[in-house]
Amino acid sequence: MLARKLADVDRAAGFGRMESRAPHRPIKKFMQRKNAILLAANHHFAHHGFRGASLRDIARDAQVSLTLLNHHFGSKYQLLSAVIDSHRTMLDERASALLQLMTAEPARFTVQDLVQVWIRIGFETAARADGENFLRLMARVIDDSSEEAAQVVREKLDDAALVFIDALQICYPNASRYAAASAYIYVSASLLKFLVGSKRLFRLAQAASPVDTSNDDQDRLTRFLVAGIEAALRPHVDGAARPTRGAGHDGANGLGGLDALRK
């Protein structure tokens, strides 16, 4: 399976074709090797986690020497950072979509709007080449206890999460930062588990995989998560309103992610 993916990467990049101009060959060969290493590393980090992944095994599956891998990336920490950066388009799109939603109509966006953005981009990522492996990698590394992995998560993955939490606190100004962060964890964990564990879903449903359930799945998951967030964050006071729209914010709860991304 991995060898076939590596071959696909080579074909997509045009490697293996005879070029008329020899000076271009070293650049293409460099990119070929780098892409092969990133693809193999994505697979190993996704299936074995940060600590369980072996640089020697990654080099073997990328069909390069361990020396060459170390020359390109230096360390396992730097390699994991590079793998995540290779999916930077998706990560930036997610953060940008949240910011656009929050700044376009700061007092009118709803929790459903936030959840729909998060779910839509997750499903789009899963449908891309090697996207499911990247989501599996994210699910693995965000809970890795090693300090190196935690540093990568802080540097590469936490920005959009902090913005999402900020947005929840705007929708629920009485919710504590801890409660809003907990609600984000519910959303993130549910989405990742659904996207990387769908094969088990079909076994439990005792049904063959339908041709395309993406729209229905997104709708069900959105309704499930919105209801859960509202149950978790709405005030526990009899007769109290259930805030679901941005109601302004004076900064008392400490909106870290939004301010960081605006700079």
C-alpha positions, 0 to 999 in steps of 0.5 A: 500500500505504502509503496503504491502511494510512493509510486503515485507521488513519483508519477504526480511529480513527473519523476521518472520522465527523461528530461532534455535539460540535465540541470533540472535533474538534481532538483527533481531528484531532491524533491522526489526524495523529500516527498517520499520521506514525507509520505513515509513519515506521515504513514509511520507517525499516523500508525505508530505515534511520535515515539513509536515511529522509527527513522530507520523504518521511515528511511526504508519505506521512502527508499532512501538512506538514514543518512540522507533522511537525517541530512534533509530533516535532522531529527524526528522532531523536525521531520514531524514538523515538516510532515504537518507543514506539508498539510499547512494549506488545510490548517491555515484554511481552518483557522482563516475560515474561523477568523472570517466567520468571527470578524465578518459578523462578530455578533451574529455567528452561531455555534452551529456556524463554528461546528460546520466550518470545523466539520466541513474542512475535516471531511474535505481533508479526509477526502484528499490524497493521504488526508485520512493518514494525516487526520490519524497522525493528528489524533495520535500526536495531540495526546503524545506525552513526549515533550517534543511531540507536545511542542510540535502540537503547540507550534503547529496545531494549537492556533486554530484550536485556540480561535475555536475556543475564543469563539465559543467564549463569545457565544457563551460569555458566562462559560469559563475558559476550561469549560470552553476548552473542554467543549473543543476537545469534545468536538475535535475528538468526535470528528477525528474518531468518526473520520478515521474510524468509519470502517468500524461504523459500517461493521457495527451498522451491519451494512455495506459502505454506501456510495456517498454519505458525506452530506448526511454524516456532516449534518448528523455530526453537526447536530450532535455536536451543537447539542452537546456544546449547548448542553455543556456550556449553557448556564445551569440556571432555571429560566436562563437564556441559552446564548448561541450567538456572539454577544460581544466580549470585553476580554475578561475570559482571555481570548488568546487564539484570536489575538495571536492570529490577528497579529 
